Amino acid sequence: MIRAASKPFRAPRVLLPASLLLLAILPGVASAAPGAVGERVPASLFCEDPSQTEDWGDAPRLIALMPAHSEYGSMLRLAFGAYFRRGHALPQSIPHEGFPRTIFVTGAAAAEDDGFPMLMGDHCAPARSPEALARIAEATGVSLPKADRTDATVLLIDKDGIVRWRDDGFRAQGEHLKPLEAAVKSVLGVADTLAAAPAEDPPEVGDVAPDFAIDMPQISPWAAARAGRSHAPVEDTRLSALRGKVVVLSFYPAAFSGTLPLIEGDAEEIALAARDRERRRMMSCAIQLDELDLLAPDYALLGDVVKLAITASTPELLDAWRRTLRTKDLHYVNDADYGIARRYGSYDAKAGYNQRKVFVIDGAGRVAYVDDDYEPGDAGALAAAVVKAAKE
């Protein structure tokens, strides 16, 4: 068994490094561009009726300037709804009135927008008039409408109208969502309790897998739903208690992140080919977990295979994420302090989120396979590694 070749980590195009979540606003320093961090851009600018922002109080404002049609638009709205509008990513100490207000601005007519504004999230009717869009362009440097399938620009604006965070390459990936989550918490005054310690050296093929505790459902959430239960009963267990089973650990950046391909074409084979090309071109947590869920070798021959999807989140957010993906054969592990990820070398302290690492643990509790940077095209090699580990 050999370790998968390492692939270079590709940092997302974020204007602010995750390690510098909020830049100090220095008096007398000219901004580099309209709408840059530290500039004043009132949230009312993005509403067709500016008066709708008058009762938003101290709540942060999240603005997404995005194309009307994209492969990631629905996931972006879902993520903002789950993380911020409903507050699943925020501590319980934050009152509902302090949850961020969200506005999705495309500049397109409502009938042409492929999002779901009534269902997923505008706190005001987004600006659409030519005059309003011209003011947005002047204040932010972003011209609307954007071309289809281009990147979104996301602005985090505080109660005083100051831009505190900006990302011009947002496509609903976890690599962008986790820094935004940290920035929102900072604006809300939530202390960062994560130590800046780097990840440990990851285990190699042949090493005993580092042990950790997890809440393991006694039955799959899918089986619980079929039995009429809202939640699967869980019990505390440890990785070492799963000896005799093959265990797949799949670390990923964030829940509710995904760049899902749009499939066009009439013939089924054309659509399938397009889907395969898009999956290989783009990476997302949704694709990663979908492929893990579909990883289904012959269990009757191999015996039990346990698949753990691991990220730092909250129970509420992961439950909503599971229901959104509708997976049937995954256990969602909340590694809230990145303790598990650090032991497996997945946590990137500088970026503030997990890298996409996958480990296969054999029945003896030893590492049988490692993929240092999981990509969609790696599913075949992962399935082969599971089969091999189960047979040895």
Secondary structure, DSSP 8 states (H G I E B T S, - for coil): --------------SS-TT-SS----TT---SSTT-TT-B--GGGGBSSGGGGTT-TT--EEEEE--SS-SSHHHHHHHHIIIIIS-TTS-TTS-GGGS-EEEEE--S-GGG--S-HHHHT-SS-B--SHHHHHHHHHHHS--SS--TT--EEEEEE-TTSBEEEEEEEESS-HHHHHHHHHHHHHHTT----S----------TTSB----EEEEESS-HHHHHHTT-SS--EEEEEGGGGTTSEEEEEE-S-SS---------SSHHHHHHHHHHHHHH---HHHHHHHHHT----HHHH--EEEEEEES--HHHHHHHHHHHT-SS-EEEE-TTSHHHHHTT-EETTTTEE---EEEE-TTSBEEEEESS--GGGHHHHHHHHHHHHH-
